[in-house]
Amino acid sequence: MEETKQQSKFRIPAWARNKYIISCILFGAWLLFLDRNNILYQFQLYREVNQLENQKDFYLKEIEQDRQNHQDLFSSPVKLEKFAREQYMMKKDDEDVFIIPTPPNPKR
């Protein structure tokens, strides 16, 4: 009588004793967690691809903006002269340029 109670307590369902089901579960666990291309690695790759696509979009916008600035700059000699004077401190032969440095702002 005692043996039958123990057998009924620890009885495994028939579908769980099927060797094909056990094989599929083990194979699935192997692929999800133990394989070289497991699910965690795939998630990391997915995040990296998204990050790289965002960087690509950013740089494409920057390239387009630089092209526009280049076109604006070289479309007019007045704009080109202004840029050269402001950025590279260029001057004409008959003028003097005085540069007054501004003191850095102390952090409060």
C-alpha positions in Angstrom: 0.0 0.0 0.0 2.8 2.4 0.8 4.5 1.8 -2.6 1.4 2.6 -4.5 1.1 6.0 -2.8 4.7 6.9 -3.6 4.2 5.8 -7.2 1.1 8.0 -7.6 2.9 11.0 -6.0 5.8 11.0 -8.4 4.0 9.9 -11.5 5.4 11.6 -14.6 2.8 12.4 -17.4 3.0 10.3 -20.5 3.8 13.2 -22.8 6.9 14.1 -20.6 8.2 10.5 -20.9 8.2 10.7 -24.7 11.8 10.6 -26.0 10.9 13.0 -28.9 9.5 15.6 -26.6 12.5 15.4 -24.3 14.8 15.6 -27.2 13.0 18.7 -28.6 13.1 20.4 -25.1 16.8 19.7 -24.7 17.6 20.9 -28.2 15.5 24.1 -27.7 17.3 24.8 -24.4 20.7 24.2 -26.1 19.8 26.7 -28.9 18.4 29.3 -26.5 21.1 29.4 -23.9 24.2 27.3 -24.7 24.8 27.8 -28.4 27.3 30.3 -29.7 24.5 32.3 -31.3 22.2 32.2 -28.3 19.3 34.6 -27.6 21.4 36.9 -25.4 24.0 37.3 -28.2 21.3 37.9 -30.8 19.7 40.6 -28.5 23.1 42.3 -28.2 23.6 42.3 -32.0 20.1 43.7 -32.5 20.9 46.6 -30.1 24.3 47.2 -31.9 22.6 47.3 -35.3 20.1 49.8 -34.1 22.8 52.0 -32.6 24.8 51.9 -35.8 21.8 52.7 -37.9 21.1 55.8 -35.6 24.8 56.8 -36.1 24.4 56.4 -39.8 21.4 58.6 -39.9 23.2 61.2 -37.8 26.2 61.3 -40.1 24.1 61.4 -43.2 22.4 64.5 -41.9 25.7 66.0 -41.0 27.1 65.3 -44.4 24.0 66.9 -46.0 24.3 70.0 -43.8 28.1 70.3 -44.6 27.3 70.1 -48.3 24.8 72.8 -47.9 27.2 75.0 -46.0 29.9 74.4 -48.6 27.6 75.3 -51.4 26.5 78.5 -49.5 30.1 79.4 -48.7 31.5 79.1 -52.2 28.4 80.6 -54.0 29.4 84.1 -53.1 32.8 85.8 -52.7 31.4 88.0 -50.0 30.5 85.0 -47.8 33.9 83.3 -48.5 35.7 86.5 -47.4 33.6 86.7 -44.3 34.3 83.1 -43.4 38.1 83.6 -44.0 38.2 86.7 -41.8 36.2 85.1 -39.0 37.7 81.7 -38.9 41.3 82.1 -40.1 41.9 85.7 -39.0 42.8 86.7 -42.5 43.2 90.4 -43.4 43.7 92.6 -46.4 47.2 94.1 -47.1 46.3 97.6 -45.9 44.6 96.8 -42.6 45.5 95.7 -39.1 43.6 93.1 -37.1 43.5 93.3 -33.3 42.4 90.2 -31.5 41.1 90.7 -28.0 40.9 87.5 -26.0 38.0 87.0 -23.7 38.8 85.6 -20.2 37.3 82.2 -19.5 34.3 82.1 -17.3 35.2 80.9 -13.8 33.0 78.0 -12.6 30.7 78.9 -9.8 
